[in-house]
């Protein structure tokens, strides 16, 4: 069967020769053939040269996702087997394949598989498919995982809003093997943590913050800690493990807090958890004159599309203001942003503006992203969504 050609406009091929995987409609001149959504297509430069091979989707703003820069070779089971094996070898090199541990096994563009996210929690895998082309090849991907990883079970998770954007018809549920009957226990840096793979946010636990949690935990020793948007308690647990004087954690989800309480109790920690609308609770505590030695702000994504960026920046500005106002002199502020549309420089600019207004001096100790099992493709740096700033905040009046 012949493969349709997607022909680019003049002077539009350069990013794709440079291995950028996203082809937007504005770069396309015309299509030769009649591909169905999810079909393989070959990307062709305006001069007629084949560039790459990918999957077509007329329903998506990413009209073609590119996977192979050998246009003559099909994107078949052998292709997926090699790409997933390559990804697993990296996690093995990082020392993250402990059977009782957890890690990001495939990180979408970072592992050359745009739209595929796989997390490993002990013997279970959670899979997210945000590409129609990959969703149509779900069984093929599962076959590769069974051969390479040999899990106890594989569970499909979907992301809010993506089904409509990509034309996907997927539902959360088991796709192979055993289904966890409750939270799965994993080990992380001396802690035992329960992750709910079948419900809650993302794929069950925020593995991307692993290294940031450990650094923040070390700085929490002997301090009073406020962890806002705590979800299942990751930052709070590491603070308690490192000897924080006290830890207060806030979230608006009762389900997340139930799991966080279970995690704290299982590890023998006394952490004070509160269900609250976080912005309002931070403002209330500030008005009450409360102060903390460390404030951790790890909110959910504020900007899901470009039209929401300005409101998101205003939200981060308000959040950072409250965080700094709640800090003791020489306290530590941890601010995280998982909105890929907001750059690290924008986040730092807000810190500068807020600290100037509040007359506080800020020392930037660490500016990081996700843990290394969340690699970023150097040709698609937009996929590096997570930003984490860890700062020491001084009283400028001195």
C-alpha positions as CSV (number, residue, x, y, z in Angstrom):
1,X,0.0,0.0,0.0
2,X,1.4,3.4,-1.0
3,X,2.1,5.9,1.7
4,X,0.7,9.4,1.3
5,X,3.0,12.4,1.1
6,X,2.6,15.6,3.1
7,X,4.4,18.3,1.1
8,X,5.8,21.4,2.9
9,X,5.6,25.0,1.8
10,X,8.8,26.6,0.5
11,X,11.5,27.3,3.2
12,X,9.5,25.3,5.8
13,X,11.6,22.1,5.9
14,X,14.6,23.3,8.0
15,X,13.1,22.5,11.4
16,X,12.3,19.0,10.3
17,X,15.6,18.3,8.8
18,X,16.8,19.3,12.3
19,X,14.6,16.6,13.7
20,X,11.8,18.7,15.2
21,X,8.9,16.2,15.5
22,X,5.8,18.6,15.2
23,X,4.4,19.7,11.9
24,X,1.7,22.3,12.2
25,X,-0.8,23.0,9.4
26,X,0.8,26.4,8.6
27,X,3.9,24.6,7.3
28,X,2.0,22.4,4.9
29,X,1.5,23.1,1.2
30,X,-0.7,20.1,0.2
31,X,-1.1,16.4,0.6
32,X,-0.6,13.8,-2.1
33,X,-2.8,10.8,-1.4
34,X,-5.7,10.4,0.9
35,X,-4.4,9.4,4.4
36,X,-6.8,8.5,7.2
37,X,-6.2,10.0,10.6
38,X,-3.5,7.9,12.3
39,X,-2.0,6.7,9.0
40,X,1.7,6.8,8.2
41,X,2.8,9.6,5.9
42,X,6.1,10.8,4.5
43,X,7.0,14.4,4.9
44,X,8.4,15.9,1.7
45,X,10.3,19.2,1.3
46,X,9.0,21.6,-1.3
47,X,11.8,20.6,-3.7
48,X,10.6,16.9,-3.5
49,X,13.2,15.5,-1.1
50,X,11.8,13.0,1.5
51,X,12.5,14.4,5.0
52,X,10.9,12.1,7.6
53,X,8.1,9.7,8.4
54,X,5.3,10.1,10.9
55,X,1.6,9.8,11.6
56,X,-1.1,12.1,10.1
57,X,-4.0,13.6,12.1
58,X,-6.4,16.1,10.5
59,X,-8.1,16.6,13.8
60,X,-4.9,17.8,15.6
61,X,-3.0,21.1,15.6
62,X,0.0,18.7,15.4
63,X,-1.0,17.7,11.8
64,X,1.9,15.3,11.6
65,X,4.0,13.9,14.4
66,X,7.4,12.7,13.1
67,X,9.1,9.6,14.5
68,X,11.7,8.4,11.9
69,X,14.2,10.3,9.8
70,X,14.6,7.3,7.5
71,X,11.6,8.0,5.4
72,X,11.9,4.7,3.5
73,X,11.5,2.5,6.6
74,X,8.0,1.8,8.1
75,X,7.1,2.7,11.7
76,X,6.3,-0.9,12.6
77,X,6.7,-3.3,15.5
78,X,10.5,-3.5,15.0
79,X,10.7,0.3,15.2
80,X,8.8,0.5,18.5
81,X,10.7,-2.4,20.0
82,X,14.0,-0.7,19.3
83,X,12.9,2.8,20.6
84,X,11.4,1.3,23.8
85,X,14.5,-0.8,24.4
86,X,16.7,2.2,23.9
87,X,14.6,4.1,26.5
88,X,14.8,1.2,29.0
89,X,18.5,1.0,28.6
90,X,18.8,4.7,29.7
91,X,16.8,4.0,32.9
92,X,19.0,1.0,33.6
93,X,22.1,3.2,33.2
94,X,20.6,5.7,35.6
95,X,20.1,2.9,38.2
96,X,16.3,3.3,38.2
97,X,15.2,-0.3,37.3
98,X,15.1,-1.4,40.9
99,X,12.1,-3.8,41.0
100,X,10.6,-2.0,44.0
101,X,11.3,1.5,42.6
102,X,9.5,3.7,40.1
103,X,10.6,5.8,37.1
104,X,9.5,7.4,33.9
105,X,10.2,4.6,31.3
106,X,9.3,6.5,28.1
107,X,9.1,10.3,28.0
108,X,7.3,11.2,24.8
109,X,9.5,13.5,22.6
110,X,12.4,13.0,24.9
111,X,12.6,9.4,23.9
112,X,11.7,9.9,20.2
113,X,8.1,8.7,20.7
114,X,6.0,11.9,20.7
115,X,2.7,11.3,22.5
116,X,3.8,8.2,24.5
117,X,4.4,8.3,28.2
118,X,5.1,5.2,30.2
119,X,5.7,5.1,34.0
120,X,6.9,2.1,35.9
121,X,5.7,1.5,39.5
122,X,7.3,-1.7,40.7
123,X,5.8,-4.4,38.6
124,X,3.1,-2.2,37.0
125,X,3.2,0.1,34.0
126,X,0.9,3.1,33.4
127,X,0.6,4.2,29.8
128,X,-0.6,7.5,28.4
129,X,-1.3,7.9,24.7
130,X,-1.8,11.5,23.4
131,X,-1.1,10.7,19.7
132,X,-3.9,9.2,17.6
133,X,-1.3,7.3,15.5
134,X,0.2,5.7,18.6
135,X,-3.3,5.0,20.0
136,X,-4.1,3.0,16.9
137,X,-1.0,1.0,17.5
138,X,-1.6,0.4,21.2
139,X,-1.6,-3.4,20.9
140,X,1.8,-3.3,19.1
141,X,3.3,-1.1,21.9
142,X,1.9,-3.4,24.6
143,X,3.5,-6.4,22.8
144,X,6.8,-4.7,22.9
145,X,6.5,-3.8,26.6
146,X,5.6,-7.4,27.4
147,X,8.8,-8.6,25.7
148,X,11.1,-5.9,27.0
149,X,9.9,-5.1,30.5
150,X,7.7,-8.1,31.4
151,X,5.4,-6.3,33.9
152,X,2.7,-7.7,36.2
153,X,0.1,-5.4,34.6
154,X,-0.3,-2.5,32.2
155,X,-2.9,0.2,33.0
156,X,-4.0,2.9,30.5
157,X,-4.4,6.5,31.8
158,X,-5.9,9.3,29.8
159,X,-5.2,13.1,30.1
160,X,-8.0,15.6,30.5
161,X,-8.9,17.4,27.3
162,X,-6.5,15.5,25.0
163,X,-9.2,13.2,23.7
164,X,-11.0,16.1,22.1
165,X,-7.9,17.8,20.8
166,X,-6.5,14.6,19.1
167,X,-9.8,12.8,18.3
168,X,-8.9,9.9,20.6
169,X,-11.5,7.4,21.9
170,X,-9.7,6.0,24.9
171,X,-10.8,5.2,28.5
172,X,-8.9,4.6,31.6
173,X,-8.5,0.9,32.4
174,X,-6.4,-2.2,32.4
175,X,-4.9,-3.3,29.0
176,X,-3.0,-6.4,30.1
177,X,-2.3,-8.5,33.1
178,X,-3.2,-7.8,36.7
179,X,-4.9,-4.6,37.8
180,X,-3.7,-3.1,41.1
181,X,-6.4,-3.7,43.8
182,X,-5.3,-0.5,45.6
183,X,-2.3,1.9,45.9
184,X,1.0,0.4,44.8
185,X,3.9,0.7,47.2
186,X,7.2,2.0,45.8
187,X,10.5,3.0,47.3
188,X,12.0,6.5,46.8
189,X,15.3,7.6,48.6
190,X,14.6,5.7,51.8
191,X,10.9,6.3,51.8
192,X,8.1,3.9,51.1
193,X,5.3,5.7,49.1
194,X,1.9,4.5,48.0
195,X,0.8,5.6,44.5
196,X,-2.7,5.2,43.1
197,X,-2.2,4.1,39.5
198,X,-5.9,3.9,38.6
199,X,-7.0,7.3,39.8
200,X,-5.8,10.7,40.8
201,X,-3.6,13.0,38.7
202,X,-1.3,12.1,35.8
203,X,-0.1,8.5,36.0
204,X,-0.4,8.1,39.7
205,X,2.6,10.0,41.2
206,X,4.9,12.9,40.2
207,X,8.1,11.1,39.4
208,X,9.5,14.2,37.6
209,X,10.1,15.9,41.0
210,X,12.2,13.1,42.5
211,X,15.5,15.0,42.7
212,X,13.9,18.3,43.6
213,X,12.1,16.7,46.5
214,X,15.4,15.4,47.9
215,X,17.2,18.7,47.6
216,X,14.3,20.6,49.2
217,X,14.2,18.0,51.9
218,X,17.9,18.5,52.9
219,X,17.3,22.2,53.3
220,X,14.2,21.6,55.4
221,X,16.2,20.2,58.4
222,X,15.3,21.9,61.6
223,X,12.7,24.2,59.9
224,X,9.0,24.7,60.0
225,X,7.7,23.8,56.5
226,X,4.5,24.7,54.6
227,X,3.9,22.5,51.5
228,X,1.2,23.9,49.3
229,X,-0.5,21.8,46.6
230,X,1.0,18.7,48.3
231,X,-0.9,16.1,46.3
232,X,0.1,12.7,47.8
233,X,2.8,14.4,50.0
234,X,6.1,14.0,48.1
235,X,7.8,17.2,49.2
236,X,6.3,17.0,52.7
237,X,7.5,13.4,53.2
238,X,11.1,14.3,52.3
239,X,11.0,17.4,54.6
240,X,9.9,15.2,57.5
241,X,12.5,12.5,56.6
242,X,15.2,15.1,56.8
243,X,14.3,16.3,60.2
244,X,12.0,19.3,59.7
245,X,10.7,20.8,63.0
246,X,7.2,20.6,61.7
247,X,5.4,20.1,58.4
248,X,2.0,21.5,57.3
249,X,0.6,20.4,53.9
250,X,-2.3,21.8,51.9
251,X,-4.4,20.4,49.0
252,X,-7.9,20.9,47.8
253,X,-8.3,17.2,46.9
254,X,-9.6,15.0,49.7
255,X,-8.5,11.9,47.8
256,X,-5.0,13.1,47.4
257,X,-4.9,14.0,51.1
258,X,-6.1,10.6,52.1
259,X,-3.2,9.1,50.2
260,X,-0.8,11.6,51.7
261,X,-1.9,10.8,55.2
262,X,-1.4,7.1,54.4
263,X,2.1,7.8,53.2
264,X,3.0,9.9,56.3
265,X,1.6,7.3,58.7
266,X,3.4,4.4,56.9
267,X,6.7,6.1,57.2
268,X,6.1,7.1,60.8
269,X,5.9,10.9,60.2
270,X,3.7,13.4,62.0
271,X,2.5,15.8,59.2
272,X,-0.4,18.2,59.6
273,X,-2.6,17.9,56.4
274,X,-5.5,20.3,55.6
275,X,-8.1,20.4,52.8
276,X,-8.3,23.9,51.5
277,X,-8.5,26.2,48.5
278,X,-4.8,26.9,48.5
279,X,-4.6,30.5,47.5
280,X,-7.3,31.5,50.0
281,X,-5.6,29.4,52.8
282,X,-2.2,31.0,52.1
283,X,-3.7,34.4,52.3
284,X,-5.5,33.6,55.5
285,X,-2.2,32.3,57.1
286,X,-0.4,35.4,55.9
287,X,-3.1,37.7,57.5
288,X,-2.7,35.7,60.7
289,X,1.0,36.6,60.8
290,X,2.2,33.0,60.4
291,X,5.8,32.5,59.3
292,X,7.7,29.4,58.0
293,X,11.3,28.4,57.5
294,X,10.4,26.8,54.1
295,X,7.5,27.3,51.8
296,X,6.9,24.9,48.9
297,X,4.6,25.9,46.0
298,X,4.0,23.2,43.5
299,X,0.7,24.1,41.8
300,X,-1.1,22.3,38.9
301,X,-0.7,23.5,35.4
302,X,-2.0,27.1,35.1
303,X,-1.7,27.5,31.3
304,X,-3.1,24.7,29.1
305,X,-3.2,26.9,26.0
306,X,-1.5,30.1,24.8
307,X,-4.6,32.2,25.5
308,X,-4.2,31.4,29.2
309,X,-0.6,32.5,29.6
310,X,-1.2,36.0,30.9
311,X,-3.7,34.8,33.5
312,X,-1.2,32.1,34.5
313,X,1.6,34.6,35.0
314,X,-0.6,36.6,37.2
315,X,-1.4,33.5,39.2
316,X,2.3,32.7,39.7
317,X,2.9,36.3,40.7
318,X,0.2,36.2,43.4
319,X,1.5,32.8,44.5
320,X,5.1,33.9,44.8
321,X,4.0,37.0,46.7
322,X,2.2,35.0,49.3
323,X,5.0,32.5,49.5
324,X,7.7,35.2,50.2
325,X,5.4,37.0,52.7
326,X,5.0,33.7,54.7
327,X,8.8,33.2,54.9
328,X,11.0,33.9,57.9
329,X,14.2,35.8,57.2
330,X,16.7,33.4,55.6
331,X,13.9,31.0,54.8
332,X,13.7,28.8,51.7
333,X,11.2,29.2,48.9
334,X,10.6,26.3,46.4
335,X,8.5,27.4,43.4
336,X,7.5,24.9,40.7
337,X,5.8,25.4,37.3
338,X,4.6,22.5,35.1
339,X,3.1,24.8,32.4
340,X,5.2,24.2,29.3
341,X,4.1,27.5,27.8
342,X,5.9,29.4,30.5
343,X,9.6,29.7,30.3
344,X,12.1,29.5,33.2
345,X,13.1,33.1,32.4
346,X,9.6,34.3,32.9
347,X,9.3,32.5,36.2
348,X,12.6,34.1,37.4
349,X,11.5,37.5,36.2
350,X,8.4,37.3,38.4
351,X,10.6,36.4,41.4
352,X,12.7,39.5,40.7
353,X,9.7,41.7,40.5
354,X,8.0,40.3,43.6
355,X,11.2,40.4,45.7
356,X,11.9,44.0,44.7
357,X,8.3,45.0,45.6
358,X,8.5,43.2,49.0
359,X,12.1,44.5,49.6
360,X,13.5,41.0,50.0
361,X,16.8,39.8,48.7
362,X,16.7,36.4,46.9
363,X,19.6,34.0,46.4
364,X,18.8,31.5,43.6
365,X,20.3,28.1,44.7
366,X,19.0,25.8,42.1
367,X,17.1,26.1,38.8
368,X,16.2,22.7,37.6
369,X,13.7,20.7,35.6
370,X,12.6,17.1,35.8
371,X,14.7,14.2,37.0
372,X,16.9,12.6,34.3
373,X,14.5,9.8,33.5
374,X,12.5,12.6,31.9
375,X,14.9,13.5,29.1
376,X,14.3,16.4,26.8
377,X,15.1,16.1,23.1
378,X,17.6,18.8,22.2
379,X,15.6,19.3,18.9
380,X,12.3,19.8,20.8
381,X,13.1,21.7,23.9
382,X,9.5,22.9,24.2
383,X,8.8,19.5,25.7
384,X,10.8,20.4,28.8
385,X,7.8,21.5,30.7
386,X,8.9,21.4,34.4
387,X,10.7,24.3,36.1
388,X,11.8,24.3,39.8
389,X,13.5,27.2,41.5
390,X,14.9,26.7,45.0
391,X,15.8,30.0,46.7
392,X,16.9,31.5,50.0
393,X,15.1,34.7,50.8
394,X,16.7,37.4,53.0
395,X,15.5,40.6,54.6
396,X,16.6,43.4,52.3
397,X,16.3,46.1,55.1
398,X,19.7,45.0,56.4
